[in-house]
């Protein structure tokens, strides 16, 4: 009798553990974002995402603070984070950079994570200016690239690929200045998986957790 009761209890404990694991897997998988309004889309598998999520970060080519050409080849198969700043900004950019440094501290030696900070005044922020900005702000991780290039290319990439804008779902004309506190999280397949307020340390902490979640997928 006691043995039967014990076996039943063991069986239900095992079943509960399986269900709990399934629930954890479900809740830990980050949503996808397929449009500028950032409506979250929750999917269970990569195959399902490949069928239903059509949006990806487009190909690009920029130059970083070391004079190196950075393209989509540098992010394929890796989780990457994108922010948009300019070196002469005296408002939100220093705060965004400060919070991005939390990511630097966490993922500095992680070859599966890349941090990209695009300049929104690339006609001013040349390689030398970005290099000085990196030195002043102690940006020293090999996987953190401060990027410059042609304004049209960066603005098109920012607005059409990353959906980076101050007002979600609203796409301004490419001639209008781009200034946003949003930081975007992109997975190994160049699909957007998160959006965060770069001026809030709490959001940066959540971003760190979400990066680790993506690395496990």
JOHU-V799732 format. One record per residue. N is the residue number from 1. RES is the residue in three letters. PSI is psi in whole degrees, 0 to 359 (NA if undefined). NEAR is the number of other C-alpha atoms within 8 Angstrom. D_LAST is the distance of its C-alpha to the last C-alpha in Angstrom with 2 decimals. Layout:
BEGIN
<<N	RES	PSI	NEAR	D_LAST> <N	RES	PSI	NEAR	D_LAST>>
END
This chain:
BEGIN
<<1	UNK	310	4	44.58> <2	UNK	324	5	42.66> <3	UNK	321	6	40.55> <4	UNK	315	7	39.74> <5	UNK	317	8	38.79> <6	UNK	318	8	36.59> <7	UNK	321	8	34.79> <8	UNK	317	8	34.25> <9	UNK	317	8	32.89> <10	UNK	318	8	30.52> <11	UNK	315	8	29.33> <12	UNK	325	8	28.70> <13	UNK	318	8	26.89> <14	UNK	317	8	24.59> <15	UNK	317	8	24.07> <16	UNK	321	8	23.44> <17	UNK	318	8	20.79> <18	UNK	317	8	18.93> <19	UNK	321	8	19.26> <20	UNK	318	8	18.22> <21	UNK	318	8	14.97> <22	UNK	318	8	14.38> <23	UNK	319	8	15.37> <24	UNK	317	8	13.12> <25	UNK	322	8	9.98> <26	UNK	316	8	11.65> <27	UNK	335	7	12.70> <28	UNK	345	7	9.68> <29	UNK	124	12	7.85> <30	UNK	153	11	9.55> <31	UNK	168	10	12.25> <32	UNK	155	13	13.16> <33	UNK	122	13	16.57> <34	UNK	358	11	18.75> <35	UNK	161	9	22.15> <36	UNK	341	8	24.14> <37	UNK	357	7	24.76> <38	UNK	46	9	21.13> <39	UNK	121	7	21.09> <40	UNK	138	7	17.66> <41	UNK	116	8	16.22> <42	UNK	122	8	13.97> <43	UNK	154	10	12.32> <44	UNK	330	7	10.74> <45	UNK	162	6	9.25> <46	UNK	324	7	8.67> <47	UNK	318	6	12.24> <48	UNK	321	9	13.59> <49	UNK	321	9	12.35> <50	UNK	329	8	13.99> <51	UNK	322	7	17.07> <52	UNK	335	6	17.47> <53	UNK	107	10	16.22> <54	UNK	341	7	18.84> <55	UNK	135	8	18.77> <56	UNK	159	9	17.46> <57	UNK	129	10	18.74> <58	UNK	167	7	21.83> <59	UNK	149	6	23.09> <60	UNK	167	9	24.99> <61	UNK	117	9	27.14> <62	UNK	172	10	28.21> <63	UNK	135	14	29.90> <64	UNK	183	14	28.74> <65	UNK	348	14	30.99> <66	UNK	1	7	31.57> <67	UNK	10	7	32.73> <68	UNK	142	7	29.73> <69	UNK	124	8	28.57> <70	UNK	127	11	24.93> <71	UNK	184	10	23.46> <72	UNK	338	10	20.35> <73	UNK	335	6	20.14> <74	UNK	351	6	19.31> <75	UNK	349	12	16.07> <76	UNK	130	9	14.79> <77	UNK	7	7	11.59> <78	UNK	153	11	11.35> <79	UNK	135	15	10.52> <80	UNK	156	13	14.04> <81	UNK	136	12	16.38> <82	UNK	131	12	19.68> <83	UNK	166	13	22.90> <84	UNK	115	13	26.44> <85	UNK	176	12	29.43> <86	UNK	147	12	32.89> <87	UNK	336	10	34.79> <88	UNK	4	4	37.90> <89	UNK	134	9	36.21> <90	UNK	9	6	37.78> <91	UNK	266	6	35.93> <92	UNK	335	9	32.17> <93	UNK	316	12	31.03> <94	UNK	327	9	32.05> <95	UNK	318	10	30.12> <96	UNK	316	13	26.96> <97	UNK	319	9	27.41> <98	UNK	317	8	28.02> <99	UNK	329	13	24.80> <100	UNK	332	10	22.83> <101	UNK	338	9	24.38> <102	UNK	323	10	22.48> <103	UNK	321	11	19.31> <104	UNK	316	11	21.38> <105	UNK	326	7	22.30> <106	UNK	324	7	18.78> <107	UNK	18	8	17.12> <108	UNK	322	10	20.33> <109	UNK	15	6	19.53> <110	UNK	110	6	15.83> <111	UNK	352	6	15.87> <112	UNK	3	8	12.30> <113	UNK	135	11	13.51> <114	UNK	138	13	16.50> <115	UNK	126	10	18.87> <116	UNK	123	12	21.29> <117	UNK	105	12	24.42> <118	UNK	134	13	26.53> <119	UNK	133	14	30.25> <120	UNK	3	13	31.81> <121	UNK	62	8	35.21> <122	UNK	340	12	34.63> <123	UNK	345	8	38.37> <124	UNK	317	5	38.96> <125	UNK	82	13	35.92> <126	UNK	182	9	36.57> <127	UNK	316	12	35.03> <128	UNK	319	8	37.64> <129	UNK	321	10	37.22> <130	UNK	324	14	33.44> <131	UNK	317	10	34.13> <132	UNK	317	8	36.58> <133	UNK	319	9	34.24> <134	UNK	319	12	31.59> <135	UNK	315	9	34.30> <136	UNK	321	7	35.68> <137	UNK	8	7	32.34> <138	UNK	45	6	31.24> <139	UNK	104	10	28.23> <140	UNK	6	7	27.84> <141	UNK	135	8	24.19> <142	UNK	338	6	23.87> <143	UNK	15	10	20.58> <144	UNK	113	12	22.32> <145	UNK	124	11	24.35> <146	UNK	122	13	27.13> <147	UNK	141	13	27.83> <148	UNK	169	14	31.03> <149	UNK	209	11	32.35> <150	UNK	137	8	34.20> <151	UNK	313	10	34.30> <152	UNK	316	7	33.94> <153	UNK	316	9	30.79> <154	UNK	317	13	29.08> <155	UNK	322	11	30.23> <156	UNK	315	10	29.20> <157	UNK	315	12	25.68> <158	UNK	312	11	25.49> <159	UNK	322	11	26.88> <160	UNK	331	8	25.74> <161	UNK	309	12	22.24> <162	UNK	352	10	21.09> <163	UNK	34	11	23.46> <164	UNK	115	12	24.74> <165	UNK	154	14	27.90> <166	UNK	318	9	29.81> <167	UNK	117	5	30.23> <168	UNK	138	10	27.20> <169	UNK	359	10	27.94> <170	UNK	117	8	31.00> <171	UNK	115	6	31.20> <172	UNK	166	5	34.16> <173	UNK	147	5	36.24> <174	UNK	344	8	35.02> <175	UNK	343	4	38.21> <176	UNK	143	6	37.40> <177	UNK	137	6	36.01> <178	UNK	119	8	32.30> <179	UNK	108	9	31.77> <180	UNK	147	8	28.75> <181	UNK	357	13	27.13> <182	UNK	138	13	23.72> <183	UNK	135	12	20.71> <184	UNK	139	14	17.82> <185	UNK	129	14	14.11> <186	UNK	138	14	12.63> <187	UNK	185	12	9.28> <188	UNK	342	11	9.30> <189	UNK	16	9	11.19> <190	UNK	32	10	13.64> <191	UNK	138	13	13.08> <192	UNK	130	14	14.15> <193	UNK	358	12	11.99> <194	UNK	152	12	14.58> <195	UNK	137	8	18.27> <196	UNK	151	10	20.14> <197	UNK	109	10	23.78> <198	UNK	351	15	24.17> <199	UNK	357	9	27.49> <200	UNK	123	8	26.19> <201	UNK	326	8	25.03> <202	UNK	320	6	23.48> <203	UNK	323	10	21.20> <204	UNK	321	15	20.34> <205	UNK	319	9	19.46> <206	UNK	322	8	17.10> <207	UNK	319	11	15.56> <208	UNK	316	10	15.00> <209	UNK	320	8	13.20> <210	UNK	326	9	10.97> <211	UNK	316	10	10.24> <212	UNK	325	8	9.23> <213	UNK	315	11	6.92> <214	UNK	324	11	5.28> <215	UNK	336	8	5.61> <216	UNK	345	5	3.82> <217	UNK	NA	5	0.00>>
END
